[in-house]
Amino acid sequence: MEYIKLYNGVQMPTLGYGVFLVSPEECERCVSDALNVGYRLIDTAQAYQNEEGVGNAWRKSGLKREDLFLVTKVWISNAGEEKAAKSIDESLRKLQTDYIDLLLIHQAYGDVFGTWRAMEKAYRAGKVRAIGVSNFQAGRFFDFAHYVELKPMVNQLQCNTLIQQTDIEPIHAEFGTKMMAWGPLGGQGVDGIVKSEVLTAIGAKYGKSAAQVALHWLTQRGVVAIPKSSHKERMAQNFDIFDFTLSDDEMAQIAQMNQHDAGIINFGDPQFVKYLIQNYG
């Protein structure tokens, strides 16, 4: 496993297992399989309603808590300092842990500054080792990061070989923020990665699949990837990406695949914001 260092010194694995859309009933089994394969970063969220499955899986795994990196996110309905603080304690209970390795604001809506104050307090109290945001696109991220005391250590965004998020990289660099990629093999309507001729041809040189090349391309850039699969064999394939290095020419060739710089979801679209707030706020 390879790691990146957050600006507070915390070491974060560059590859993890995500449980978005994994049912509460299946989560414990899936996370158990992922831990057995070798994953040590598990990404969940309050909104996924499967934190308890993650907690049950790691508790039964026999692994030491310090060998795991648990990530969860505060949902819109828990926005605001008081509600967020209570929700953090509830996440700790469900995850069966005394601390969360990385806590994110899930969406850039509601009282995000109140939520951040609760997260800063949790961080200083030792309940959280690192804090960040999720789905904060460039303008919103800059506005938020400019005004908060502790700058976001991570921003989780849709990022892959077709959606490369290059425009936000200089802004992240300004604040020392690392990127974490959801949908690293597609997701949310993106196709073409696992069947890409470019990635397949590059992979053939190393005995790797297009998907493995796509994941390695992210981690080689210092982007944390969290692929999801409910099949243990696929989990193992996604994990087997650290025994080769892409050349500069290959990295540049893959960079030419970019179709979107900010993802296919416009998180600033008033109708999208209205939908989220009215249904989940």
Secondary structure, DSSP 8 states (H G I E B T S, - for coil): --EEE-TTS-EEESB-EE-TT--HHHHHHHHHHHHHHT--EEE--GGGT-HHHHHHHHHHHT--GGG-EEEEEE-GGG-SHHHHHHHHHHHHHHHT-S-BSEEEE-SS-SSHHHHHHHHHHHHHTTSBS-EEEES--HHHHHHHHHH-SS--SEEEEE-SSSB--TTTHHHHHHHT-EEEEESTT-BTTB-SSTT-HHHHHHHHHHT--HHHHHHHHHHHTT-EE----S-HHHHHHHH--SS----HHHHHHHHTT--BSS-SS-TT-HHHHHHHHHHH-
